Amino acid sequence: MADDALKVYHGTATTYLPAILEQGLLPGGDGVIYLTDTQAIGFSRMALHRAHQEQGHRSRPVVLEIDASRLD
């Protein structure tokens, strides 16, 4: 990724990584894919909270860095 490329971030949990890597980011139940231009810890913490609610305590937070110039 070029240093001058616009980067956006998506907070999620390790539980969801296999599906994201296979299918890409897909909208959730609310029809939205949440991205931010700031790598915020709170964004990742929200994802971990969700993972704990849905999957138990088997998951860890992760923030994906995305090259926005490659988005459709």
Salt bridges, closest charged atoms under 4 A:
GLU54 OE2 - ARG50 NE 3.02
